[in-house]
Amino acid sequence: MPDSIEISRELACQVLWVFGYEGFPGGTFQSKVLDLIAHADKVNEARLTLAFPAEVAAVRIAKHDEDGIAKLRAIADGQAAA
């Protein structure tokens, strides 16, 4: 996945919400997409990346980065860009 994918403040808030942190839910479709990505195996996650690159990148940060939640919080607060 390219490093140039931008994660918006809104998306960071939505991903935080999906993982049970502060933030807010997306609309019905967006919430279902994020939940699907969060539960996808590697093959299906790769497929979802084609249609939803920013969403997959944000979920990967939450799931796999040691300080991923802190990174998403910083993006959501406008203190960092991703």
NORSULHU-V732785 format. One record per backbone hydrogen bond with DSSP energy under -0.5 kcal/mol. CO is the residue of the C=O (numbers start at 1). NH is the residue of the N-H. E is the energy in kcal/mol with one decimal. If there is no record, write none. Layout:
<<CO	NH	E> <CO	NH	E>>
//
This chain:
<<2	5	-0.8> <6	8	-0.6> <7	82	-0.5> <8	12	-2.4> <9	13	-2.2> <10	14	-2.1> <11	15	-2.6> <12	16	-2.4> <13	17	-1.9> <13	24	-0.7> <14	18	-2.1> <15	19	-1.7> <16	21	-3.0> <17	20	-1.9> <27	31	-2.9> <28	32	-2.0> <29	33	-2.6> <30	34	-2.6> <31	35	-2.2> <32	36	-2.5> <33	37	-2.6> <34	38	-2.4> <35	39	-1.3> <36	40	-0.7> <37	40	-1.0> <41	45	-2.7> <42	46	-2.1> <43	47	-1.6> <44	48	-2.5> <45	49	-1.6> <46	50	-0.7> <47	50	-0.9> <47	51	-0.6> <48	51	-0.6> <48	52	-2.9> <52	56	-2.5> <53	57	-2.2> <54	58	-2.4> <55	59	-2.4> <56	60	-2.7> <57	61	-2.0> <58	62	-2.1> <59	63	-2.6> <60	64	-3.1> <60	65	-0.7> <61	65	-1.3> <65	68	-1.9> <67	71	-2.1> <68	72	-2.6> <69	73	-2.5> <70	74	-2.2> <71	75	-2.2> <72	76	-2.9> <73	77	-2.1> <74	79	-2.7> <74	80	-1.1> <75	78	-1.5>>
//
